[in-house]
Amino acid sequence: MNKTLTIAMPKGRIFHEAADLLVRAGYRLPPELDESRKLIIDAEEEGFRFILAKPMDVATYVEHGVADLGIAGKDVLLEEERDVYELLDLKISGCYLAVAGLPGTKMNDVSPKVATKYPNIAAAYFREQGEQVEIIKLNGSIELAPLIGLSDRIVDIVSTGRTLKENGLVEYEQITGITSRLIVNPVSYRIKDEVISNLVRRLNQVIETENIEQG
């Protein structure tokens, strides 16, 4: 049986924090992992193969079995609702989803509009609030929507709040906290349970130790 673990990881902040977590868990990663432009990198010493992907694609790769494991933000998991198991909260890349808009403005009473990269999350949130809104799906520059009159509100990821402030927007409500999670393909979890369980144990040990030290 092939014991190599294929792990899909998003590029950017999550990738760097996840790689650092693996190193602290005692895994030896190849130096080129940090700087390479390759999309597939082997860490033969540890039996890992990394697929570097866009954040929204990680769960798709895991669901379809081309990756055994993935590291994905909780926002992606809530939005995509893929057939994967969530194994561990890695406690990295912390942020939250929030509703924001121009200061001192109210939602349009007749046809309120909300722009977002997360239509499913936004729709569910406003349903829970008893509000009927029109969801406008955008892929970038969400902050622009209320500035040009496209929407009354936006739903987006907030980390420091700096981007909202720089664009003259304010936060109205927090929806949910977001951290990165370790996810697994259900079939991989059955056939590679021993090596996956060992990885989870080592990562969890680092996370718990750091939580104790910070607490």
Residue pairs with C-beta under 8 A, 6 or more apart in sequence:
1 191
1 192
3 47
3 192
3 195
4 47
4 48
4 49
5 47
5 48
5 49
5 68
5 69
5 192
5 195
5 196
5 199
6 48
6 49
6 50
6 51
6 66
6 67
6 68
6 69
7 48
7 49
7 50
7 51
7 67
7 68
7 69
7 70
7 71
8 50
8 51
8 53
8 57
8 58
8 61
8 62
8 66
8 67
8 69
8 70
8 71
9 15
9 18
9 19
9 50
9 51
9 52
9 53
9 58
9 70
9 71
10 52
10 53
10 54
10 55
10 58
10 71
10 72
10 73
11 52
11 53
11 54
11 55
12 55
13 93
14 55
14 71
14 73
14 92
14 93
14 180
15 52
15 71
16 34
17 92
17 93
17 180
18 71
18 90
18 92
18 180
19 29
19 33
19 34
21 90
21 92
21 203
21 206
21 207
22 29
22 203
23 29
24 206
25 199
25 202
25 203
25 205
25 206
26 202
27 43
27 46
27 48
27 202
28 43
28 45
28 46
29 43
29 46
29 48
30 41
30 42
30 43
30 45
32 38
32 41
33 41
33 43
33 50
38 52
39 51
39 52
39 53
40 49
40 50
40 51
40 52
41 49
41 50
41 52
42 48
42 49
42 50
43 49
43 50
47 195
51 61
51 66
51 67
53 61
55 72
55 73
55 76
56 76
56 79
56 80
58 67
58 70
58 71
58 72
58 76
58 183
59 70
59 72
59 76
59 77
59 80
59 82
59 84
59 183
60 80
60 82
61 67
61 70
62 68
62 69
62 70
62 72
62 82
62 84
62 183
62 184
62 185
63 82
63 83
63 84
63 185
65 185
65 187
65 188
67 185
68 184
68 185
68 188
68 192
68 196
69 87
69 182
69 183
69 184
69 185
69 188
69 196
69 199
70 84
70 182
70 183
70 184
71 90
71 180
71 181
71 182
71 183
72 180
72 181
72 183
73 93
73 178
73 179
73 180
73 181
74 176
74 177
74 178
74 179
74 180
74 181
75 97
75 118
75 121
75 157
75 178
77 84
77 86
77 181
77 183
78 118
78 120
78 121
78 176
79 118
79 119
79 120
79 121
81 120
82 183
83 186
84 183
84 184
84 185
84 186
85 183
85 184
85 185
85 186
85 189
86 181
86 182
86 183
87 181
87 182
87 183
87 184
87 196
87 200
88 181
88 182
88 200
88 203
88 204
88 207
89 179
89 181
89 207
90 179
90 180
90 181
90 182
90 203
90 207
91 179
91 207
91 210
91 211
92 179
92 180
93 178
93 179
93 180
94 159
94 177
94 178
94 179
95 157
95 158
95 159
95 177
95 178
96 157
96 158
96 174
96 175
96 176
96 177
96 178
97 118
97 121
97 155
97 156
97 157
97 158
97 174
97 175
97 176
97 178
98 155
98 156
98 157
98 158
98 171
98 172
98 173
98 174
98 175
99 114
99 125
99 153
99 154
99 155
99 171
99 172
99 173
99 175
100 143
100 146
100 153
100 154
100 155
100 156
100 158
100 164
100 169
100 170
100 171
100 172
101 146
101 151
101 152
101 153
101 154
101 169
101 170
101 172
102 146
102 147
102 168
102 169
102 170
103 168
103 169
103 170
105 146
105 152
106 152
107 131
107 133
107 152
107 153
108 152
111 134
112 131
112 132
112 133
112 134
112 152
112 153
113 133
113 134
113 135
113 136
113 150
113 151
113 152
113 153
114 122
114 126
114 133
114 134
114 135
114 136
114 151
114 152
114 153
114 154
114 155
115 136
115 137
115 138
115 142
115 145
115 146
115 150
115 151
115 153
115 154
115 155
116 122
116 135
116 136
116 137
116 138
116 142
116 154
116 155
116 156
117 137
117 138
117 139
117 140
117 142
117 156
118 155
118 156
119 135
119 137
121 155
121 175
122 133
122 135
122 155
123 133
123 135
125 155
125 175
126 132
126 133
133 153
136 145
136 150
136 151
138 145
142 154
142 156
143 154
143 156
143 163
143 164
143 167
143 169
144 150
144 167
145 151
145 154
146 152
146 153
146 154
146 169
147 167
147 168
147 169
153 172
154 169
155 175
157 178
158 164
158 171
158 174
161 171
164 170
164 171
182 200
182 203
184 196
188 196
189 196
